[in-house]
Amino acid sequence: MIVAAPPGFEDLLEEHCPDISALTRHLRDVILTARPELAQRVYRGWHGLGFHHPERGYVAAVFPGTDAVQVGFEHGADLPDPHGLLQGTGKRLRYLRFAPGAPAPTDEHLVEYLDLAVS
């Protein structure tokens, strides 16, 4: 069972189209189903929903955008990229980009990368 969204989550989605809002909710559910130990926190300044592991700290966040939703990994630059799906060139952050109707990445990819981020 997925826990309730934290305060401010629905406010974060108000400015987005129904497809992006639905995709953001879906990705949140995928993350929390795979890793129910993660705590959630809305970051208004970053316009995202962060996920914190009890031991690893901040590990990932979901960022709804205009035409896609990014799932960023805090230490993504250090993660293996077995499917070549991680995007970004920063010193730390890498992300998966999910667009409505796009074939990749999949929910399974998200769970695999999330497991790598937590381990």
mmCIF file of the C-alpha atoms, coordinates in Angstrom:
data_MODEL
# 
_entry.id   MODEL 
# 
loop_
_atom_site.group_PDB 
_atom_site.id 
_atom_site.type_symbol 
_atom_site.label_atom_id 
_atom_site.label_alt_id 
_atom_site.label_comp_id 
_atom_site.label_asym_id 
_atom_site.label_entity_id 
_atom_site.label_seq_id 
_atom_site.pdbx_PDB_ins_code 
_atom_site.Cartn_x 
_atom_site.Cartn_y 
_atom_site.Cartn_z 
_atom_site.occupancy 
_atom_site.B_iso_or_equiv 
_atom_site.pdbx_formal_charge 
_atom_site.auth_seq_id 
_atom_site.auth_comp_id 
_atom_site.auth_asym_id 
_atom_site.auth_atom_id 
_atom_site.pdbx_PDB_model_num 
ATOM 1   C CA . MET A 1 1   ? 0.000  0.000  0.000   1.00 0.00 ? 1   MET A CA 1 
ATOM 2   C CA . ILE A 1 2   ? 1.329  3.424  -0.967  1.00 0.00 ? 2   ILE A CA 1 
ATOM 3   C CA . VAL A 1 3   ? 1.437  5.985  1.816   1.00 0.00 ? 3   VAL A CA 1 
ATOM 4   C CA . ALA A 1 4   ? -0.307 9.311  1.387   1.00 0.00 ? 4   ALA A CA 1 
ATOM 5   C CA . ALA A 1 5   ? 1.444  12.034 -0.544  1.00 0.00 ? 5   ALA A CA 1 
ATOM 6   C CA . PRO A 1 6   ? 3.173  14.622 1.612   1.00 0.00 ? 6   PRO A CA 1 
ATOM 7   C CA . PRO A 1 7   ? 1.697  18.092 2.101   1.00 0.00 ? 7   PRO A CA 1 
ATOM 8   C CA . GLY A 1 8   ? 2.212  20.239 -0.968  1.00 0.00 ? 8   GLY A CA 1 
ATOM 9   C CA . PHE A 1 9   ? 2.508  17.385 -3.482  1.00 0.00 ? 9   PHE A CA 1 
ATOM 10  C CA . GLU A 1 10  ? -0.796 18.068 -5.226  1.00 0.00 ? 10  GLU A CA 1 
ATOM 11  C CA . ASP A 1 11  ? -0.010 21.811 -5.194  1.00 0.00 ? 11  ASP A CA 1 
ATOM 12  C CA . LEU A 1 12  ? 3.207  20.973 -7.060  1.00 0.00 ? 12  LEU A CA 1 
ATOM 13  C CA . LEU A 1 13  ? 1.163  19.348 -9.833  1.00 0.00 ? 13  LEU A CA 1 
ATOM 14  C CA . GLU A 1 14  ? -1.496 22.048 -10.235 1.00 0.00 ? 14  GLU A CA 1 
ATOM 15  C CA . GLU A 1 15  ? 0.321  23.936 -12.988 1.00 0.00 ? 15  GLU A CA 1 
ATOM 16  C CA . HIS A 1 16  ? 0.959  20.816 -15.070 1.00 0.00 ? 16  HIS A CA 1 
ATOM 17  C CA . CYS A 1 17  ? -1.180 19.202 -17.727 1.00 0.00 ? 17  CYS A CA 1 
ATOM 18  C CA . PRO A 1 18  ? -3.106 16.053 -16.765 1.00 0.00 ? 18  PRO A CA 1 
ATOM 19  C CA . ASP A 1 19  ? -0.604 13.758 -18.554 1.00 0.00 ? 19  ASP A CA 1 
ATOM 20  C CA . ILE A 1 20  ? 2.403  15.118 -16.640 1.00 0.00 ? 20  ILE A CA 1 
ATOM 21  C CA . SER A 1 21  ? 0.514  15.104 -13.332 1.00 0.00 ? 21  SER A CA 1 
ATOM 22  C CA . ALA A 1 22  ? -0.598 11.500 -13.874 1.00 0.00 ? 22  ALA A CA 1 
ATOM 23  C CA . LEU A 1 23  ? 2.920  10.426 -14.878 1.00 0.00 ? 23  LEU A CA 1 
ATOM 24  C CA . THR A 1 24  ? 4.396  12.119 -11.804 1.00 0.00 ? 24  THR A CA 1 
ATOM 25  C CA . ARG A 1 25  ? 1.910  10.338 -9.532  1.00 0.00 ? 25  ARG A CA 1 
ATOM 26  C CA . HIS A 1 26  ? 2.655  7.039  -11.276 1.00 0.00 ? 26  HIS A CA 1 
ATOM 27  C CA . LEU A 1 27  ? 6.431  7.407  -10.875 1.00 0.00 ? 27  LEU A CA 1 
ATOM 28  C CA . ARG A 1 28  ? 5.961  8.264  -7.194  1.00 0.00 ? 28  ARG A CA 1 
ATOM 29  C CA . ASP A 1 29  ? 3.921  5.071  -6.783  1.00 0.00 ? 29  ASP A CA 1 
ATOM 30  C CA . VAL A 1 30  ? 6.562  2.974  -8.593  1.00 0.00 ? 30  VAL A CA 1 
ATOM 31  C CA . ILE A 1 31  ? 9.304  4.364  -6.340  1.00 0.00 ? 31  ILE A CA 1 
ATOM 32  C CA . LEU A 1 32  ? 7.375  3.808  -3.109  1.00 0.00 ? 32  LEU A CA 1 
ATOM 33  C CA . THR A 1 33  ? 6.214  0.328  -4.116  1.00 0.00 ? 33  THR A CA 1 
ATOM 34  C CA . ALA A 1 34  ? 9.810  -0.680 -4.841  1.00 0.00 ? 34  ALA A CA 1 
ATOM 35  C CA . ARG A 1 35  ? 11.256 1.106  -1.802  1.00 0.00 ? 35  ARG A CA 1 
ATOM 36  C CA . PRO A 1 36  ? 8.587  1.623  0.885   1.00 0.00 ? 36  PRO A CA 1 
ATOM 37  C CA . GLU A 1 37  ? 11.274 2.637  3.387   1.00 0.00 ? 37  GLU A CA 1 
ATOM 38  C CA . LEU A 1 38  ? 11.826 5.927  1.567   1.00 0.00 ? 38  LEU A CA 1 
ATOM 39  C CA . ALA A 1 39  ? 10.479 9.090  3.165   1.00 0.00 ? 39  ALA A CA 1 
ATOM 40  C CA . GLN A 1 40  ? 9.067  11.847 0.935   1.00 0.00 ? 40  GLN A CA 1 
ATOM 41  C CA . ARG A 1 41  ? 9.473  15.597 1.055   1.00 0.00 ? 41  ARG A CA 1 
ATOM 42  C CA . VAL A 1 42  ? 8.231  18.317 -1.288  1.00 0.00 ? 42  VAL A CA 1 
ATOM 43  C CA . TYR A 1 43  ? 10.909 20.792 -2.363  1.00 0.00 ? 43  TYR A CA 1 
ATOM 44  C CA . ARG A 1 44  ? 9.039  23.848 -3.614  1.00 0.00 ? 44  ARG A CA 1 
ATOM 45  C CA . GLY A 1 45  ? 12.201 25.700 -4.650  1.00 0.00 ? 45  GLY A CA 1 
ATOM 46  C CA . TRP A 1 46  ? 13.357 22.760 -6.756  1.00 0.00 ? 46  TRP A CA 1 
ATOM 47  C CA . HIS A 1 47  ? 9.788  22.013 -7.882  1.00 0.00 ? 47  HIS A CA 1 
ATOM 48  C CA . GLY A 1 48  ? 10.172 18.373 -6.968  1.00 0.00 ? 48  GLY A CA 1 
ATOM 49  C CA . LEU A 1 49  ? 9.418  15.529 -4.608  1.00 0.00 ? 49  LEU A CA 1 
ATOM 50  C CA . GLY A 1 50  ? 12.489 14.169 -2.834  1.00 0.00 ? 50  GLY A CA 1 
ATOM 51  C CA . PHE A 1 51  ? 13.000 10.667 -1.495  1.00 0.00 ? 51  PHE A CA 1 
ATOM 52  C CA . HIS A 1 52  ? 15.169 9.953  1.529   1.00 0.00 ? 52  HIS A CA 1 
ATOM 53  C CA . HIS A 1 53  ? 16.554 6.586  2.594   1.00 0.00 ? 53  HIS A CA 1 
ATOM 54  C CA . PRO A 1 54  ? 16.908 5.959  6.357   1.00 0.00 ? 54  PRO A CA 1 
ATOM 55  C CA . GLU A 1 55  ? 20.644 5.222  6.001   1.00 0.00 ? 55  GLU A CA 1 
ATOM 56  C CA . ARG A 1 56  ? 21.698 6.713  2.646   1.00 0.00 ? 56  ARG A CA 1 
ATOM 57  C CA . GLY A 1 57  ? 19.892 10.039 3.050   1.00 0.00 ? 57  GLY A CA 1 
ATOM 58  C CA . TYR A 1 58  ? 18.584 11.916 0.014   1.00 0.00 ? 58  TYR A CA 1 
ATOM 59  C CA . VAL A 1 59  ? 18.783 9.536  -2.947  1.00 0.00 ? 59  VAL A CA 1 
ATOM 60  C CA . ALA A 1 60  ? 16.347 10.694 -5.621  1.00 0.00 ? 60  ALA A CA 1 
ATOM 61  C CA . ALA A 1 61  ? 13.631 13.141 -6.604  1.00 0.00 ? 61  ALA A CA 1 
ATOM 62  C CA . VAL A 1 62  ? 10.812 13.422 -9.115  1.00 0.00 ? 62  VAL A CA 1 
ATOM 63  C CA . PHE A 1 63  ? 10.691 16.692 -11.066 1.00 0.00 ? 63  PHE A CA 1 
ATOM 64  C CA . PRO A 1 64  ? 7.593  17.330 -13.206 1.00 0.00 ? 64  PRO A CA 1 
ATOM 65  C CA . GLY A 1 65  ? 8.283  19.533 -16.211 1.00 0.00 ? 65  GLY A CA 1 
ATOM 66  C CA . THR A 1 66  ? 6.458  20.948 -19.196 1.00 0.00 ? 66  THR A CA 1 
ATOM 67  C CA . ASP A 1 67  ? 6.579  17.868 -21.421 1.00 0.00 ? 67  ASP A CA 1 
ATOM 68  C CA . ALA A 1 68  ? 8.334  15.230 -19.307 1.00 0.00 ? 68  ALA A CA 1 
ATOM 69  C CA . VAL A 1 69  ? 9.095  14.121 -15.751 1.00 0.00 ? 69  VAL A CA 1 
ATOM 70  C CA . GLN A 1 70  ? 12.660 13.651 -14.623 1.00 0.00 ? 70  GLN A CA 1 
ATOM 71  C CA . VAL A 1 71  ? 13.728 11.322 -11.854 1.00 0.00 ? 71  VAL A CA 1 
ATOM 72  C CA . GLY A 1 72  ? 17.033 12.631 -10.594 1.00 0.00 ? 72  GLY A CA 1 
ATOM 73  C CA . PHE A 1 73  ? 19.548 10.600 -8.621  1.00 0.00 ? 73  PHE A CA 1 
ATOM 74  C CA . GLU A 1 74  ? 21.615 12.605 -6.141  1.00 0.00 ? 74  GLU A CA 1 
ATOM 75  C CA . HIS A 1 75  ? 24.792 10.584 -6.756  1.00 0.00 ? 75  HIS A CA 1 
ATOM 76  C CA . GLY A 1 76  ? 23.876 9.570  -10.283 1.00 0.00 ? 76  GLY A CA 1 
ATOM 77  C CA . ALA A 1 77  ? 27.320 10.413 -11.675 1.00 0.00 ? 77  ALA A CA 1 
ATOM 78  C CA . ASP A 1 78  ? 28.677 7.547  -9.555  1.00 0.00 ? 78  ASP A CA 1 
ATOM 79  C CA . LEU A 1 79  ? 26.041 5.031  -10.634 1.00 0.00 ? 79  LEU A CA 1 
ATOM 80  C CA . PRO A 1 80  ? 26.584 2.355  -13.251 1.00 0.00 ? 80  PRO A CA 1 
ATOM 81  C CA . ASP A 1 81  ? 24.412 2.979  -16.315 1.00 0.00 ? 81  ASP A CA 1 
ATOM 82  C CA . PRO A 1 82  ? 23.655 -0.534 -17.609 1.00 0.00 ? 82  PRO A CA 1 
ATOM 83  C CA . HIS A 1 83  ? 21.084 0.663  -20.151 1.00 0.00 ? 83  HIS A CA 1 
ATOM 84  C CA . GLY A 1 84  ? 22.659 3.975  -21.177 1.00 0.00 ? 84  GLY A CA 1 
ATOM 85  C CA . LEU A 1 85  ? 19.580 5.883  -19.985 1.00 0.00 ? 85  LEU A CA 1 
ATOM 86  C CA . LEU A 1 86  ? 21.047 8.319  -17.468 1.00 0.00 ? 86  LEU A CA 1 
ATOM 87  C CA . GLN A 1 87  ? 21.171 11.911 -18.688 1.00 0.00 ? 87  GLN A CA 1 
ATOM 88  C CA . GLY A 1 88  ? 23.051 14.939 -17.431 1.00 0.00 ? 88  GLY A CA 1 
ATOM 89  C CA . THR A 1 89  ? 26.621 16.156 -17.221 1.00 0.00 ? 89  THR A CA 1 
ATOM 90  C CA . GLY A 1 90  ? 26.841 17.647 -13.732 1.00 0.00 ? 90  GLY A CA 1 
ATOM 91  C CA . LYS A 1 91  ? 29.340 16.582 -11.106 1.00 0.00 ? 91  LYS A CA 1 
ATOM 92  C CA . ARG A 1 92  ? 26.733 14.601 -9.107  1.00 0.00 ? 92  ARG A CA 1 
ATOM 93  C CA . LEU A 1 93  ? 23.206 14.504 -10.474 1.00 0.00 ? 93  LEU A CA 1 
ATOM 94  C CA . ARG A 1 94  ? 22.017 12.236 -13.268 1.00 0.00 ? 94  ARG A CA 1 
ATOM 95  C CA . TYR A 1 95  ? 18.424 11.637 -14.221 1.00 0.00 ? 95  TYR A CA 1 
ATOM 96  C CA . LEU A 1 96  ? 16.012 9.469  -16.153 1.00 0.00 ? 96  LEU A CA 1 
ATOM 97  C CA . ARG A 1 97  ? 13.622 11.371 -18.408 1.00 0.00 ? 97  ARG A CA 1 
ATOM 98  C CA . PHE A 1 98  ? 10.079 10.012 -18.684 1.00 0.00 ? 98  PHE A CA 1 
ATOM 99  C CA . ALA A 1 99  ? 7.719  11.430 -21.316 1.00 0.00 ? 99  ALA A CA 1 
ATOM 100 C CA . PRO A 1 100 ? 4.058  10.420 -21.683 1.00 0.00 ? 100 PRO A CA 1 
ATOM 101 C CA . GLY A 1 101 ? 3.818  7.623  -24.245 1.00 0.00 ? 101 GLY A CA 1 
ATOM 102 C CA . ALA A 1 102 ? 7.601  7.173  -24.621 1.00 0.00 ? 102 ALA A CA 1 
ATOM 103 C CA . PRO A 1 103 ? 8.775  3.530  -24.670 1.00 0.00 ? 103 PRO A CA 1 
ATOM 104 C CA . ALA A 1 104 ? 11.834 4.080  -22.450 1.00 0.00 ? 104 ALA A CA 1 
ATOM 105 C CA . PRO A 1 105 ? 12.762 4.294  -19.747 1.00 0.00 ? 105 PRO A CA 1 
ATOM 106 C CA . THR A 1 106 ? 10.309 1.827  -18.238 1.00 0.00 ? 106 THR A CA 1 
ATOM 107 C CA . ASP A 1 107 ? 9.099  1.308  -14.678 1.00 0.00 ? 107 ASP A CA 1 
ATOM 108 C CA . GLU A 1 108 ? 11.507 -1.625 -14.468 1.00 0.00 ? 108 GLU A CA 1 
ATOM 109 C CA . HIS A 1 109 ? 14.408 0.644  -15.438 1.00 0.00 ? 109 HIS A CA 1 
ATOM 110 C CA . LEU A 1 110 ? 13.399 3.100  -12.742 1.00 0.00 ? 110 LEU A CA 1 
ATOM 111 C CA . VAL A 1 111 ? 13.372 0.392  -10.075 1.00 0.00 ? 111 VAL A CA 1 
ATOM 112 C CA . GLU A 1 112 ? 16.741 -0.943 -11.257 1.00 0.00 ? 112 GLU A CA 1 
ATOM 113 C CA . TYR A 1 113 ? 18.394 2.504  -11.100 1.00 0.00 ? 113 TYR A CA 1 
ATOM 114 C CA . LEU A 1 114 ? 16.712 3.235  -7.762  1.00 0.00 ? 114 LEU A CA 1 
ATOM 115 C CA . ASP A 1 115 ? 18.119 -0.005 -6.343  1.00 0.00 ? 115 ASP A CA 1 
ATOM 116 C CA . LEU A 1 116 ? 21.584 1.021  -7.568  1.00 0.00 ? 116 LEU A CA 1 
ATOM 117 C CA . ALA A 1 117 ? 21.185 4.427  -5.904  1.00 0.00 ? 117 ALA A CA 1 
ATOM 118 C CA . VAL A 1 118 ? 20.169 2.908  -2.572  1.00 0.00 ? 118 VAL A CA 1 
ATOM 119 C CA . SER A 1 119 ? 22.756 0.099  -2.467  1.00 0.00 ? 119 SER A CA 1 
# 
